[in-house]
């Protein structure tokens, strides 16, 4: 498993759920690194590994190793200690 020093969002450019999660993070001023798994072979392999061979995007990795898979705004807010 990769080590994360900051929030990382793994996704694809075409996924509306990825756009929704990124918009939420942007609106709340949360810093993150975005990685397009269709453009990054290592990221694609990582997502394949954590999802047993399928993609669930967005996959959001936190510095403590916690992963959220396609979280709702309320799930993401709760994890970040924010209001949805």
PyMOL Python script that loads the backbone (N, CA, C, O; Angstrom):
from pymol import cmd

cmd.read_pdbstr("""\
ATOM      1  N   UNK A   1       0.836  -1.181   0.000  1.00  0.00           N
ATOM      2  CA  UNK A   1       0.000   0.000   0.000  1.00  0.00           C
ATOM      3  C   UNK A   1       0.883   1.247   0.000  1.00  0.00           C
ATOM      4  O   UNK A   1       1.912   1.288   0.674  1.00  0.00           O
ATOM      5  N   UNK A   2       0.477   2.250  -0.751  1.00  0.00           N
ATOM      6  CA  UNK A   2       1.222   3.498  -0.810  1.00  0.00           C
ATOM      7  C   UNK A   2       1.111   4.259   0.499  1.00  0.00           C
ATOM      8  O   UNK A   2       0.107   4.167   1.205  1.00  0.00           O
ATOM      9  N   UNK A   3       2.160   5.013   0.813  1.00  0.00           N
ATOM     10  CA  UNK A   3       2.086   5.909   1.958  1.00  0.00           C
ATOM     11  C   UNK A   3       1.573   7.258   1.468  1.00  0.00           C
ATOM     12  O   UNK A   3       1.964   7.727   0.399  1.00  0.00           O
ATOM     13  N   UNK A   4       0.710   7.868   2.242  1.00  0.00           N
ATOM     14  CA  UNK A   4       0.133   9.154   1.865  1.00  0.00           C
ATOM     15  C   UNK A   4       0.555  10.200   2.885  1.00  0.00           C
ATOM     16  O   UNK A   4       0.393  10.005   4.089  1.00  0.00           O
ATOM     17  N   UNK A   5       1.098  11.310   2.398  1.00  0.00           N
ATOM     18  CA  UNK A   5       1.458  12.405   3.285  1.00  0.00           C
ATOM     19  C   UNK A   5       0.403  13.499   3.251  1.00  0.00           C
ATOM     20  O   UNK A   5       0.453  14.436   4.048  1.00  0.00           O
ATOM     21  N   UNK A   6      -0.550  13.389   2.336  1.00  0.00           N
ATOM     22  CA  UNK A   6      -1.667  14.312   2.251  1.00  0.00           C
ATOM     23  C   UNK A   6      -2.837  13.588   1.614  1.00  0.00           C
ATOM     24  O   UNK A   6      -2.702  12.456   1.149  1.00  0.00           O
ATOM     25  N   UNK A   7      -3.971  14.240   1.595  1.00  0.00           N
ATOM     26  CA  UNK A   7      -5.168  13.667   0.999  1.00  0.00           C
ATOM     27  C   UNK A   7      -4.935  13.434  -0.489  1.00  0.00           C
ATOM     28  O   UNK A   7      -4.452  14.321  -1.194  1.00  0.00           O
ATOM     29  N   UNK A   8      -5.279  12.238  -0.965  1.00  0.00           N
ATOM     30  CA  UNK A   8      -5.141  11.914  -2.382  1.00  0.00           C
ATOM     31  C   UNK A   8      -6.479  11.429  -2.901  1.00  0.00           C
ATOM     32  O   UNK A   8      -7.116  10.561  -2.302  1.00  0.00           O
ATOM     33  N   UNK A   9      -6.898  11.999  -4.023  1.00  0.00           N
ATOM     34  CA  UNK A   9      -8.133  11.594  -4.683  1.00  0.00           C
ATOM     35  C   UNK A   9      -7.756  10.852  -5.958  1.00  0.00           C
ATOM     36  O   UNK A   9      -7.142  11.421  -6.861  1.00  0.00           O
ATOM     37  N   UNK A  10      -8.128   9.584  -6.023  1.00  0.00           N
ATOM     38  CA  UNK A  10      -7.911   8.782  -7.221  1.00  0.00           C
ATOM     39  C   UNK A  10      -9.218   8.761  -7.997  1.00  0.00           C
ATOM     40  O   UNK A  10     -10.277   8.473  -7.439  1.00  0.00           O
ATOM     41  N   UNK A  11      -9.138   9.068  -9.283  1.00  0.00           N
ATOM     42  CA  UNK A  11     -10.364   9.105 -10.062  1.00  0.00           C
ATOM     43  C   UNK A  11     -10.117   9.075 -11.549  1.00  0.00           C
ATOM     44  O   UNK A  11      -9.015   8.788 -12.016  1.00  0.00           O
ATOM     45  N   UNK A  12     -11.179   9.380 -12.289  1.00  0.00           N
ATOM     46  CA  UNK A  12     -11.130   9.486 -13.738  1.00  0.00           C
ATOM     47  C   UNK A  12     -11.796  10.793 -14.132  1.00  0.00           C
ATOM     48  O   UNK A  12     -12.659  11.302 -13.416  1.00  0.00           O
ATOM     49  N   UNK A  13     -11.391  11.333 -15.274  1.00  0.00           N
ATOM     50  CA  UNK A  13     -11.918  12.633 -15.691  1.00  0.00           C
ATOM     51  C   UNK A  13     -13.403  12.585 -16.048  1.00  0.00           C
ATOM     52  O   UNK A  13     -14.083  13.609 -15.976  1.00  0.00           O
ATOM     53  N   UNK A  14     -13.906  11.439 -16.423  1.00  0.00           N
ATOM     54  CA  UNK A  14     -15.275  11.316 -16.909  1.00  0.00           C
ATOM     55  C   UNK A  14     -16.307  11.019 -15.820  1.00  0.00           C
ATOM     56  O   UNK A  14     -17.507  11.038 -16.095  1.00  0.00           O
ATOM     57  N   UNK A  15     -15.873  10.752 -14.619  1.00  0.00           N
ATOM     58  CA  UNK A  15     -16.788  10.302 -13.558  1.00  0.00           C
ATOM     59  C   UNK A  15     -17.430  11.473 -12.818  1.00  0.00           C
ATOM     60  O   UNK A  15     -16.718  12.289 -12.232  1.00  0.00           O
ATOM     61  N   UNK A  16     -18.761  11.572 -12.832  1.00  0.00           N
ATOM     62  CA  UNK A  16     -19.425  12.663 -12.109  1.00  0.00           C
ATOM     63  C   UNK A  16     -19.225  12.584 -10.592  1.00  0.00           C
ATOM     64  O   UNK A  16     -19.231  13.615  -9.920  1.00  0.00           O
ATOM     65  N   UNK A  17     -19.050  11.389 -10.048  1.00  0.00           N
ATOM     66  CA  UNK A  17     -18.826  11.254  -8.610  1.00  0.00           C
ATOM     67  C   UNK A  17     -17.467  11.823  -8.213  1.00  0.00           C
ATOM     68  O   UNK A  17     -17.320  12.396  -7.134  1.00  0.00           O
ATOM     69  N   UNK A  18     -16.483  11.664  -9.083  1.00  0.00           N
ATOM     70  CA  UNK A  18     -15.161  12.251  -8.838  1.00  0.00           C
ATOM     71  C   UNK A  18     -15.271  13.774  -8.862  1.00  0.00           C
ATOM     72  O   UNK A  18     -14.730  14.453  -7.989  1.00  0.00           O
ATOM     73  N   UNK A  19     -15.969  14.305  -9.857  1.00  0.00           N
ATOM     74  CA  UNK A  19     -16.150  15.771  -9.938  1.00  0.00           C
ATOM     75  C   UNK A  19     -16.877  16.295  -8.706  1.00  0.00           C
ATOM     76  O   UNK A  19     -16.540  17.361  -8.191  1.00  0.00           O
ATOM     77  N   UNK A  20     -17.877  15.549  -8.231  1.00  0.00           N
ATOM     78  CA  UNK A  20     -18.631  15.957  -7.039  1.00  0.00           C
ATOM     79  C   UNK A  20     -17.722  16.009  -5.812  1.00  0.00           C
ATOM     80  O   UNK A  20     -17.755  16.976  -5.051  1.00  0.00           O
ATOM     81  N   UNK A  21     -16.917  14.973  -5.623  1.00  0.00           N
ATOM     82  CA  UNK A  21     -16.022  14.924  -4.457  1.00  0.00           C
ATOM     83  C   UNK A  21     -14.976  16.036  -4.523  1.00  0.00           C
ATOM     84  O   UNK A  21     -14.691  16.686  -3.517  1.00  0.00           O
ATOM     85  N   UNK A  22     -14.411  16.249  -5.700  1.00  0.00           N
ATOM     86  CA  UNK A  22     -13.404  17.306  -5.849  1.00  0.00           C
ATOM     87  C   UNK A  22     -14.028  18.688  -5.612  1.00  0.00           C
ATOM     88  O   UNK A  22     -13.413  19.547  -4.979  1.00  0.00           O
ATOM     89  N   UNK A  23     -15.226  18.896  -6.111  1.00  0.00           N
ATOM     90  CA  UNK A  23     -15.931  20.173  -5.892  1.00  0.00           C
ATOM     91  C   UNK A  23     -16.155  20.393  -4.393  1.00  0.00           C
ATOM     92  O   UNK A  23     -15.956  21.502  -3.897  1.00  0.00           O
ATOM     93  N   UNK A  24     -16.563  19.355  -3.675  1.00  0.00           N
ATOM     94  CA  UNK A  24     -16.764  19.456  -2.234  1.00  0.00           C
ATOM     95  C   UNK A  24     -15.458  19.855  -1.540  1.00  0.00           C
ATOM     96  O   UNK A  24     -15.448  20.771  -0.718  1.00  0.00           O
ATOM     97  N   UNK A  25     -14.368  19.175  -1.866  1.00  0.00           N
ATOM     98  CA  UNK A  25     -13.076  19.489  -1.252  1.00  0.00           C
ATOM     99  C   UNK A  25     -12.643  20.908  -1.592  1.00  0.00           C
ATOM    100  O   UNK A  25     -12.159  21.636  -0.726  1.00  0.00           O
ATOM    101  N   UNK A  26     -12.813  21.300  -2.844  1.00  0.00           N
ATOM    102  CA  UNK A  26     -12.448  22.659  -3.259  1.00  0.00           C
ATOM    103  C   UNK A  26     -13.272  23.712  -2.512  1.00  0.00           C
ATOM    104  O   UNK A  26     -12.728  24.711  -2.043  1.00  0.00           O
ATOM    105  N   UNK A  27     -14.576  23.487  -2.406  1.00  0.00           N
ATOM    106  CA  UNK A  27     -15.464  24.439  -1.730  1.00  0.00           C
ATOM    107  C   UNK A  27     -15.115  24.610  -0.256  1.00  0.00           C
ATOM    108  O   UNK A  27     -15.366  25.664   0.328  1.00  0.00           O
ATOM    109  N   UNK A  28     -14.538  23.577   0.341  1.00  0.00           N
ATOM    110  CA  UNK A  28     -14.171  23.633   1.755  1.00  0.00           C
ATOM    111  C   UNK A  28     -12.691  23.935   1.971  1.00  0.00           C
ATOM    112  O   UNK A  28     -12.199  23.888   3.098  1.00  0.00           O
ATOM    113  N   UNK A  29     -11.990  24.244   0.891  1.00  0.00           N
ATOM    114  CA  UNK A  29     -10.581  24.613   1.002  1.00  0.00           C
ATOM    115  C   UNK A  29      -9.678  23.485   1.463  1.00  0.00           C
ATOM    116  O   UNK A  29      -8.646  23.729   2.089  1.00  0.00           O
ATOM    117  N   UNK A  30     -10.059  22.250   1.158  1.00  0.00           N
ATOM    118  CA  UNK A  30      -9.264  21.089   1.553  1.00  0.00           C
ATOM    119  C   UNK A  30      -8.222  20.825   0.468  1.00  0.00           C
ATOM    120  O   UNK A  30      -8.556  20.638  -0.702  1.00  0.00           O
ATOM    121  N   UNK A  31      -6.975  20.813   0.870  1.00  0.00           N
ATOM    122  CA  UNK A  31      -5.889  20.544  -0.060  1.00  0.00           C
ATOM    123  C   UNK A  31      -5.810  19.044  -0.353  1.00  0.00           C
ATOM    124  O   UNK A  31      -5.937  18.216   0.549  1.00  0.00           O
ATOM    125  N   UNK A  32      -5.600  18.712  -1.619  1.00  0.00           N
ATOM    126  CA  UNK A  32      -5.492  17.312  -2.004  1.00  0.00           C
ATOM    127  C   UNK A  32      -4.694  17.197  -3.299  1.00  0.00           C
ATOM    128  O   UNK A  32      -4.512  18.172  -4.029  1.00  0.00           O
ATOM    129  N   UNK A  33      -4.233  15.997  -3.558  1.00  0.00           N
ATOM    130  CA  UNK A  33      -3.589  15.675  -4.823  1.00  0.00           C
ATOM    131  C   UNK A  33      -4.585  14.838  -5.608  1.00  0.00           C
ATOM    132  O   UNK A  33      -5.146  13.873  -5.089  1.00  0.00           O
ATOM    133  N   UNK A  34      -4.801  15.216  -6.864  1.00  0.00           N
ATOM    134  CA  UNK A  34      -5.686  14.436  -7.723  1.00  0.00           C
ATOM    135  C   UNK A  34      -4.834  13.564  -8.639  1.00  0.00           C
ATOM    136  O   UNK A  34      -3.875  14.041  -9.245  1.00  0.00           O
ATOM    137  N   UNK A  35      -5.188  12.287  -8.736  1.00  0.00           N
ATOM    138  CA  UNK A  35      -4.476  11.356  -9.603  1.00  0.00           C
ATOM    139  C   UNK A  35      -5.492  10.670 -10.516  1.00  0.00           C
ATOM    140  O   UNK A  35      -6.403   9.988 -10.047  1.00  0.00           O
ATOM    141  N   UNK A  36      -5.324  10.859 -11.815  1.00  0.00           N
ATOM    142  CA  UNK A  36      -6.193  10.218 -12.804  1.00  0.00           C
ATOM    143  C   UNK A  36      -5.664   8.802 -13.033  1.00  0.00           C
ATOM    144  O   UNK A  36      -4.568   8.619 -13.561  1.00  0.00           O
ATOM    145  N   UNK A  37      -6.444   7.815 -12.635  1.00  0.00           N
ATOM    146  CA  UNK A  37      -5.963   6.434 -12.700  1.00  0.00           C
ATOM    147  C   UNK A  37      -5.879   5.916 -14.136  1.00  0.00           C
ATOM    148  O   UNK A  37      -5.275   4.872 -14.382  1.00  0.00           O
ATOM    149  N   UNK A  38      -6.477   6.634 -15.079  1.00  0.00           N
ATOM    150  CA  UNK A  38      -6.342   6.238 -16.474  1.00  0.00           C
ATOM    151  C   UNK A  38      -5.055   6.774 -17.094  1.00  0.00           C
ATOM    152  O   UNK A  38      -4.653   6.338 -18.173  1.00  0.00           O
ATOM    153  N   UNK A  39      -4.408   7.720 -16.409  1.00  0.00           N
ATOM    154  CA  UNK A  39      -3.172   8.315 -16.899  1.00  0.00           C
ATOM    155  C   UNK A  39      -1.940   7.878 -16.108  1.00  0.00           C
ATOM    156  O   UNK A  39      -0.812   8.130 -16.531  1.00  0.00           O
ATOM    157  N   UNK A  40      -2.146   7.232 -14.972  1.00  0.00           N
ATOM    158  CA  UNK A  40      -1.049   6.860 -14.088  1.00  0.00           C
ATOM    159  C   UNK A  40      -1.115   5.353 -13.810  1.00  0.00           C
ATOM    160  O   UNK A  40      -1.985   4.884 -13.075  1.00  0.00           O
ATOM    161  N   UNK A  41      -0.194   4.615 -14.402  1.00  0.00           N
ATOM    162  CA  UNK A  41      -0.219   3.151 -14.288  1.00  0.00           C
ATOM    163  C   UNK A  41      -0.059   2.677 -12.843  1.00  0.00           C
ATOM    164  O   UNK A  41      -0.693   1.701 -12.442  1.00  0.00           O
ATOM    165  N   UNK A  42       0.781   3.357 -12.056  1.00  0.00           N
ATOM    166  CA  UNK A  42       0.955   2.968 -10.653  1.00  0.00           C
ATOM    167  C   UNK A  42      -0.338   3.188  -9.865  1.00  0.00           C
ATOM    168  O   UNK A  42      -0.722   2.357  -9.042  1.00  0.00           O
ATOM    169  N   UNK A  43      -0.997   4.307 -10.124  1.00  0.00           N
ATOM    170  CA  UNK A  43      -2.260   4.600  -9.434  1.00  0.00           C
ATOM    171  C   UNK A  43      -3.338   3.605  -9.838  1.00  0.00           C
ATOM    172  O   UNK A  43      -4.138   3.176  -9.006  1.00  0.00           O
ATOM    173  N   UNK A  44      -3.357   3.243 -11.107  1.00  0.00           N
ATOM    174  CA  UNK A  44      -4.316   2.244 -11.583  1.00  0.00           C
ATOM    175  C   UNK A  44      -4.078   0.910 -10.879  1.00  0.00           C
ATOM    176  O   UNK A  44      -5.025   0.260 -10.436  1.00  0.00           O
ATOM    177  N   UNK A  45      -2.825   0.507 -10.777  1.00  0.00           N
ATOM    178  CA  UNK A  45      -2.485  -0.744 -10.089  1.00  0.00           C
ATOM    179  C   UNK A  45      -2.872  -0.677  -8.611  1.00  0.00           C
ATOM    180  O   UNK A  45      -3.366  -1.655  -8.049  1.00  0.00           O
ATOM    181  N   UNK A  46      -2.648   0.479  -7.987  1.00  0.00           N
ATOM    182  CA  UNK A  46      -3.014   0.660  -6.583  1.00  0.00           C
ATOM    183  C   UNK A  46      -4.525   0.489  -6.406  1.00  0.00           C
ATOM    184  O   UNK A  46      -4.967  -0.231  -5.511  1.00  0.00           O
ATOM    185  N   UNK A  47      -5.314   1.150  -7.256  1.00  0.00           N
ATOM    186  CA  UNK A  47      -6.774   1.038  -7.150  1.00  0.00           C
ATOM    187  C   UNK A  47      -7.232  -0.389  -7.440  1.00  0.00           C
ATOM    188  O   UNK A  47      -8.148  -0.891  -6.788  1.00  0.00           O
ATOM    189  N   UNK A  48      -6.606  -1.039  -8.406  1.00  0.00           N
ATOM    190  CA  UNK A  48      -6.932  -2.448  -8.658  1.00  0.00           C
ATOM    191  C   UNK A  48      -6.685  -3.289  -7.404  1.00  0.00           C
ATOM    192  O   UNK A  48      -7.475  -4.171  -7.067  1.00  0.00           O
ATOM    193  N   UNK A  49      -5.578  -2.999  -6.723  1.00  0.00           N
ATOM    194  CA  UNK A  49      -5.220  -3.754  -5.518  1.00  0.00           C
ATOM    195  C   UNK A  49      -6.225  -3.532  -4.390  1.00  0.00           C
ATOM    196  O   UNK A  49      -6.689  -4.495  -3.780  1.00  0.00           O
ATOM    197  N   UNK A  50      -6.566  -2.279  -4.108  1.00  0.00           N
ATOM    198  CA  UNK A  50      -7.453  -2.014  -2.962  1.00  0.00           C
ATOM    199  C   UNK A  50      -8.909  -2.361  -3.252  1.00  0.00           C
ATOM    200  O   UNK A  50      -9.721  -2.466  -2.333  1.00  0.00           O
ATOM    201  N   UNK A  51      -9.238  -2.541  -4.535  1.00  0.00           N
ATOM    202  CA  UNK A  51     -10.620  -2.872  -4.912  1.00  0.00           C
ATOM    203  C   UNK A  51     -10.745  -4.259  -5.525  1.00  0.00           C
ATOM    204  O   UNK A  51     -11.732  -4.559  -6.197  1.00  0.00           O
ATOM    205  N   UNK A  52      -9.753  -5.096  -5.295  1.00  0.00           N
ATOM    206  CA  UNK A  52      -9.788  -6.473  -5.809  1.00  0.00           C
ATOM    207  C   UNK A  52     -10.074  -6.543  -7.310  1.00  0.00           C
ATOM    208  O   UNK A  52     -10.897  -7.336  -7.765  1.00  0.00           O
ATOM    209  N   UNK A  53      -9.374  -5.692  -8.066  1.00  0.00           N
ATOM    210  CA  UNK A  53      -9.440  -5.776  -9.517  1.00  0.00           C
ATOM    211  C   UNK A  53     -10.474  -4.923 -10.206  1.00  0.00           C
ATOM    212  O   UNK A  53     -10.586  -4.980 -11.431  1.00  0.00           O
ATOM    213  N   UNK A  54     -11.233  -4.136  -9.475  1.00  0.00           N
ATOM    214  CA  UNK A  54     -12.191  -3.239 -10.126  1.00  0.00           C
ATOM    215  C   UNK A  54     -11.932  -1.810  -9.652  1.00  0.00           C
ATOM    216  O   UNK A  54     -11.236  -1.590  -8.661  1.00  0.00           O
ATOM    217  N   UNK A  55     -12.483  -0.876 -10.348  1.00  0.00           N
ATOM    218  CA  UNK A  55     -12.314   0.524  -9.970  1.00  0.00           C
ATOM    219  C   UNK A  55     -13.557   1.026  -9.257  1.00  0.00           C
ATOM    220  O   UNK A  55     -14.677   0.838  -9.732  1.00  0.00           O
ATOM    221  N   UNK A  56     -13.353   1.660  -8.125  1.00  0.00           N
ATOM    222  CA  UNK A  56     -14.408   2.403  -7.448  1.00  0.00           C
ATOM    223  C   UNK A  56     -13.843   3.797  -7.264  1.00  0.00           C
ATOM    224  O   UNK A  56     -12.910   4.009  -6.490  1.00  0.00           O
ATOM    225  N   UNK A  57     -14.423   4.749  -7.987  1.00  0.00           N
ATOM    226  CA  UNK A  57     -13.919   6.117  -7.921  1.00  0.00           C
ATOM    227  C   UNK A  57     -15.045   7.062  -7.540  1.00  0.00           C
ATOM    228  O   UNK A  57     -16.197   6.863  -7.923  1.00  0.00           O
ATOM    229  N   UNK A  58     -14.701   8.080  -6.791  1.00  0.00           N
ATOM    230  CA  UNK A  58     -13.362   8.348  -6.312  1.00  0.00           C
ATOM    231  C   UNK A  58     -12.971   7.421  -5.157  1.00  0.00           C
ATOM    232  O   UNK A  58     -13.799   6.992  -4.354  1.00  0.00           O
ATOM    233  N   UNK A  59     -11.693   7.143  -5.118  1.00  0.00           N
ATOM    234  CA  UNK A  59     -11.078   6.527  -3.949  1.00  0.00           C
ATOM    235  C   UNK A  59     -10.274   7.630  -3.299  1.00  0.00           C
ATOM    236  O   UNK A  59      -9.390   8.216  -3.924  1.00  0.00           O
ATOM    237  N   UNK A  60     -10.577   7.911  -2.053  1.00  0.00           N
ATOM    238  CA  UNK A  60      -9.923   9.011  -1.349  1.00  0.00           C
ATOM    239  C   UNK A  60      -9.083   8.425  -0.221  1.00  0.00           C
ATOM    240  O   UNK A  60      -9.586   7.746   0.674  1.00  0.00           O
ATOM    241  N   UNK A  61      -7.784   8.712  -0.297  1.00  0.00           N
ATOM    242  CA  UNK A  61      -6.824   8.188   0.678  1.00  0.00           C
ATOM    243  C   UNK A  61      -6.406   9.305   1.624  1.00  0.00           C
ATOM    244  O   UNK A  61      -6.018  10.390   1.190  1.00  0.00           O
ATOM    245  N   UNK A  62      -6.489   9.031   2.902  1.00  0.00           N
ATOM    246  CA  UNK A  62      -6.113   9.987   3.944  1.00  0.00           C
ATOM    247  C   UNK A  62      -4.716   9.673   4.462  1.00  0.00           C
ATOM    248  O   UNK A  62      -4.249   8.541   4.338  1.00  0.00           O
ATOM    249  N   UNK A  63      -4.048  10.665   5.039  1.00  0.00           N
ATOM    250  CA  UNK A  63      -2.675  10.459   5.523  1.00  0.00           C
ATOM    251  C   UNK A  63      -2.528   9.295   6.501  1.00  0.00           C
ATOM    252  O   UNK A  63      -1.467   8.674   6.566  1.00  0.00           O
ATOM    253  N   UNK A  64      -3.578   8.994   7.260  1.00  0.00           N
ATOM    254  CA  UNK A  64      -3.490   7.908   8.242  1.00  0.00           C
ATOM    255  C   UNK A  64      -3.742   6.531   7.626  1.00  0.00           C
ATOM    256  O   UNK A  64      -3.763   5.525   8.336  1.00  0.00           O
ATOM    257  N   UNK A  65      -3.933   6.485   6.297  1.00  0.00           N
ATOM    258  CA  UNK A  65      -4.170   5.212   5.621  1.00  0.00           C
ATOM    259  C   UNK A  65      -5.631   4.872   5.414  1.00  0.00           C
ATOM    260  O   UNK A  65      -5.947   3.903   4.723  1.00  0.00           O
ATOM    261  N   UNK A  66      -6.533   5.654   6.003  1.00  0.00           N
ATOM    262  CA  UNK A  66      -7.962   5.444   5.812  1.00  0.00           C
ATOM    263  C   UNK A  66      -8.322   5.678   4.356  1.00  0.00           C
ATOM    264  O   UNK A  66      -7.820   6.606   3.721  1.00  0.00           O
ATOM    265  N   UNK A  67      -9.195   4.830   3.835  1.00  0.00           N
ATOM    266  CA  UNK A  67      -9.687   4.989   2.471  1.00  0.00           C
ATOM    267  C   UNK A  67     -11.196   5.138   2.484  1.00  0.00           C
ATOM    268  O   UNK A  67     -11.893   4.430   3.211  1.00  0.00           O
ATOM    269  N   UNK A  68     -11.696   6.059   1.678  1.00  0.00           N
ATOM    270  CA  UNK A  68     -13.129   6.173   1.435  1.00  0.00           C
ATOM    271  C   UNK A  68     -13.364   5.894  -0.034  1.00  0.00           C
ATOM    272  O   UNK A  68     -12.623   6.373  -0.893  1.00  0.00           O
ATOM    273  N   UNK A  69     -14.398   5.116  -0.323  1.00  0.00           N
ATOM    274  CA  UNK A  69     -14.719   4.738  -1.687  1.00  0.00           C
ATOM    275  C   UNK A  69     -16.035   5.376  -2.097  1.00  0.00           C
ATOM    276  O   UNK A  69     -17.087   5.051  -1.546  1.00  0.00           O
ATOM    277  N   UNK A  70     -15.978   6.285  -3.065  1.00  0.00           N
ATOM    278  CA  UNK A  70     -17.152   6.997  -3.561  1.00  0.00           C
ATOM    279  C   UNK A  70     -18.027   7.511  -2.407  1.00  0.00           C
ATOM    280  O   UNK A  70     -19.213   7.190  -2.337  1.00  0.00           O
ATOM    281  N   UNK A  71     -17.442   8.304  -1.509  1.00  0.00           N
ATOM    282  CA  UNK A  71     -18.213   8.767  -0.362  1.00  0.00           C
ATOM    283  C   UNK A  71     -19.229   9.836  -0.751  1.00  0.00           C
ATOM    284  O   UNK A  71     -19.019  10.604  -1.691  1.00  0.00           O
ATOM    285  N   UNK A  72     -20.323   9.868  -0.015  1.00  0.00           N
ATOM    286  CA  UNK A  72     -21.287  10.958  -0.170  1.00  0.00           C
ATOM    287  C   UNK A  72     -20.677  12.210   0.456  1.00  0.00           C
ATOM    288  O   UNK A  72     -19.665  12.138   1.153  1.00  0.00           O
ATOM    289  N   UNK A  73     -21.301  13.346   0.202  1.00  0.00           N
ATOM    290  CA  UNK A  73     -20.827  14.597   0.794  1.00  0.00           C
ATOM    291  C   UNK A  73     -20.865  14.512   2.316  1.00  0.00           C
ATOM    292  O   UNK A  73     -19.955  15.002   2.985  1.00  0.00           O
ATOM    293  N   UNK A  74     -21.909  13.895   2.868  1.00  0.00           N
ATOM    294  CA  UNK A  74     -22.010  13.801   4.325  1.00  0.00           C
ATOM    295  C   UNK A  74     -20.944  12.868   4.900  1.00  0.00           C
ATOM    296  O   UNK A  74     -20.407  13.140   5.974  1.00  0.00           O
ATOM    297  N   UNK A  75     -20.632  11.780   4.210  1.00  0.00           N
ATOM    298  CA  UNK A  75     -19.567  10.881   4.668  1.00  0.00           C
ATOM    299  C   UNK A  75     -18.205  11.575   4.636  1.00  0.00           C
ATOM    300  O   UNK A  75     -17.404  11.442   5.561  1.00  0.00           O
ATOM    301  N   UNK A  76     -17.961  12.310   3.567  1.00  0.00           N
ATOM    302  CA  UNK A  76     -16.705  13.035   3.434  1.00  0.00           C
ATOM    303  C   UNK A  76     -16.607  14.130   4.486  1.00  0.00           C
ATOM    304  O   UNK A  76     -15.558  14.309   5.105  1.00  0.00           O
ATOM    305  N   UNK A  77     -17.692  14.857   4.689  1.00  0.00           N
ATOM    306  CA  UNK A  77     -17.709  15.914   5.717  1.00  0.00           C
ATOM    307  C   UNK A  77     -17.448  15.336   7.100  1.00  0.00           C
ATOM    308  O   UNK A  77     -16.674  15.897   7.875  1.00  0.00           O
ATOM    309  N   UNK A  78     -18.091  14.219   7.407  1.00  0.00           N
ATOM    310  CA  UNK A  78     -17.908  13.591   8.725  1.00  0.00           C
ATOM    311  C   UNK A  78     -16.449  13.190   8.927  1.00  0.00           C
ATOM    312  O   UNK A  78     -15.889  13.407  10.001  1.00  0.00           O
ATOM    313  N   UNK A  79     -15.837  12.612   7.911  1.00  0.00           N
ATOM    314  CA  UNK A  79     -14.440  12.176   8.012  1.00  0.00           C
ATOM    315  C   UNK A  79     -13.494  13.362   8.187  1.00  0.00           C
ATOM    316  O   UNK A  79     -12.463  13.254   8.850  1.00  0.00           O
ATOM    317  N   UNK A  80     -13.860  14.503   7.580  1.00  0.00           N
ATOM    318  CA  UNK A  80     -13.024  15.705   7.642  1.00  0.00           C
ATOM    319  C   UNK A  80     -13.390  16.629   8.800  1.00  0.00           C
ATOM    320  O   UNK A  80     -12.721  17.639   9.021  1.00  0.00           O
ATOM    321  N   UNK A  81     -14.450  16.291   9.543  1.00  0.00           N
ATOM    322  CA  UNK A  81     -14.887  17.127  10.649  1.00  0.00           C
ATOM    323  C   UNK A  81     -15.541  18.421  10.182  1.00  0.00           C
ATOM    324  O   UNK A  81     -15.400  19.462  10.824  1.00  0.00           O
ATOM    325  N   UNK A  82     -16.260  18.352   9.059  1.00  0.00           N
ATOM    326  CA  UNK A  82     -16.914  19.522   8.466  1.00  0.00           C
ATOM    327  C   UNK A  82     -18.419  19.352   8.461  1.00  0.00           C
ATOM    328  O   UNK A  82     -18.942  18.259   8.679  1.00  0.00           O
ATOM    329  N   UNK A  83     -19.100  20.452   8.210  1.00  0.00           N
ATOM    330  CA  UNK A  83     -20.537  20.410   7.968  1.00  0.00           C
ATOM    331  C   UNK A  83     -20.749  20.078   6.494  1.00  0.00           C
ATOM    332  O   UNK A  83     -20.043  20.605   5.635  1.00  0.00           O
ATOM    333  N   UNK A  84     -21.706  19.217   6.197  1.00  0.00           N
ATOM    334  CA  UNK A  84     -21.982  18.837   4.790  1.00  0.00           C
ATOM    335  C   UNK A  84     -22.683  19.957   4.063  1.00  0.00           C
ATOM    336  O   UNK A  84     -22.995  19.825   2.880  1.00  0.00           O
TER     337      UNK A  84
END
""", "prot")
cmd.dss("prot")
cmd.show_as("cartoon", "prot")
cmd.util.cbc("prot")
cmd.orient("prot")
